[in-house]
Amino acid sequence: MCIFCKIINKEIPNNTVLENEHFLAFHDLYPKAPIHILIIPKLHVDCFQDVSPQTMAGLTSFAQEVATKVGVDQTGYRLITNNGEDGAQEVKHLHFHMLGGGHIAWDHSHEDNHKNI
């Protein structure tokens, strides 16, 4: 059983932001921004490539509700998912990172590495 499934099953505590029958949002233990929330489906799905459109539809409205609850719906936020090994996915359970609470910098240094491609 993956770590997120253990959190869903209440085997591991978390700092819940919002929860409903299908989704859970909680504070990341190692935040990368003033607000860093993890949003997960309660149904185990390995990654974005495997998720159904129906689950994503529910997750979209849930994420919007989370943004409103933590107060970044008007100021802005970044919503990120990593997909698979090359996409740097560390936990094999679909999850989104909601980052906000201030200006989130975007590193454009990688663009220099691809100019000759």
C-alpha positions as CSV (number, residue, x, y, z in Angstrom):
1,M,0.0,0.0,0.0
2,C,1.4,3.4,-0.9
3,I,1.9,6.2,1.5
4,F,-1.0,8.2,0.2
5,C,-3.3,5.2,0.5
6,K,-2.2,4.9,4.2
7,I,-3.0,8.6,4.7
8,I,-6.4,8.1,3.1
9,N,-7.0,5.1,5.4
10,K,-5.9,7.3,8.4
11,E,-2.9,5.0,9.2
12,I,-0.7,8.1,8.8
13,P,-1.8,11.5,10.2
14,N,-2.0,14.5,8.0
15,N,-2.9,18.2,8.2
16,T,-6.2,18.1,6.2
17,V,-7.3,21.2,4.3
18,L,-10.4,19.7,2.7
19,E,-11.9,16.2,2.2
20,N,-14.9,14.7,0.6
21,E,-16.0,11.3,-0.5
22,H,-13.6,11.1,-3.5
23,F,-10.7,13.5,-2.7
24,L,-8.3,14.6,0.0
25,A,-6.2,17.8,0.2
26,F,-3.6,18.2,2.9
27,H,-0.5,20.3,3.7
28,D,2.8,19.0,2.3
29,L,5.3,18.2,5.0
30,Y,8.1,19.8,3.0
31,P,6.5,23.0,1.5
32,K,8.1,24.7,-1.5
33,A,5.9,27.8,-1.1
34,P,4.0,29.6,1.7
35,I,1.0,27.5,0.7
36,H,1.8,23.9,-0.5
37,I,-1.1,21.6,-0.6
38,L,-1.2,18.0,-1.9
39,I,-4.5,17.0,-3.7
40,I,-5.2,13.3,-4.2
41,P,-8.0,11.1,-5.3
42,K,-9.0,8.5,-2.7
43,L,-9.2,5.9,-5.4
44,H,-5.6,4.7,-6.1
45,V,-4.5,5.7,-9.5
46,D,-0.8,5.4,-10.3
47,C,-0.3,8.5,-12.4
48,F,-1.9,11.1,-14.6
49,Q,-1.6,8.9,-17.7
50,D,-3.9,6.4,-16.0
51,V,-6.6,8.7,-14.6
52,S,-10.1,8.7,-16.0
53,P,-11.7,11.9,-17.4
54,Q,-14.5,11.4,-14.8
55,T,-12.0,11.5,-11.9
56,M,-10.2,14.5,-13.4
57,A,-13.6,16.4,-13.7
58,G,-14.2,15.8,-10.0
59,L,-10.7,16.7,-9.1
60,T,-10.9,20.0,-11.0
61,S,-13.8,21.3,-9.0
62,F,-12.3,19.9,-5.8
63,A,-9.0,21.8,-6.5
64,Q,-10.9,25.0,-7.2
65,E,-12.7,24.6,-3.8
66,V,-9.3,24.0,-2.1
67,A,-7.9,27.2,-3.7
68,T,-10.9,29.2,-2.4
69,K,-10.6,27.7,1.0
70,V,-6.8,28.6,1.4
71,G,-7.3,32.0,-0.2
72,V,-5.4,31.7,-3.4
73,D,-8.3,31.6,-5.8
74,Q,-8.1,35.3,-6.6
75,T,-4.3,35.9,-6.2
76,G,-3.2,32.8,-8.2
77,Y,-1.5,29.5,-7.7
78,R,0.4,26.8,-9.5
79,L,-1.0,23.3,-9.9
80,I,1.6,20.7,-10.8
81,T,1.6,16.9,-11.3
82,N,4.6,14.8,-12.1
83,N,3.9,11.8,-14.3
84,G,6.1,8.7,-14.4
85,E,9.8,8.2,-13.8
86,D,11.1,10.8,-16.3
87,G,8.5,13.3,-15.0
88,A,10.1,13.0,-11.5
89,Q,7.0,11.3,-9.9
90,E,8.2,10.1,-6.5
91,V,4.9,8.6,-5.1
92,K,3.1,6.3,-7.5
93,H,-0.3,7.7,-6.6
94,L,-1.7,10.5,-8.6
95,H,-1.3,13.8,-6.8
96,F,-1.2,17.5,-7.5
97,H,0.8,20.1,-5.8
98,M,-1.0,23.4,-5.2
99,L,1.6,26.2,-4.7
100,G,0.7,29.7,-3.8
101,G,0.7,32.4,-1.1
102,G,3.1,34.7,-2.9
103,H,4.8,35.1,-6.3
104,I,6.0,31.8,-7.5
105,A,9.2,32.2,-9.6
106,W,9.6,30.4,-12.9
107,D,13.1,29.3,-13.8
108,H,13.7,29.9,-17.5
109,S,17.3,28.7,-17.4
110,H,16.4,25.4,-19.1
111,E,15.4,27.3,-22.2
112,D,19.1,28.0,-22.9
113,N,19.8,24.3,-22.9
114,H,17.4,23.8,-25.8
115,K,18.2,26.6,-28.2
116,N,20.1,24.4,-30.6
117,I,17.5,21.7,-30.8
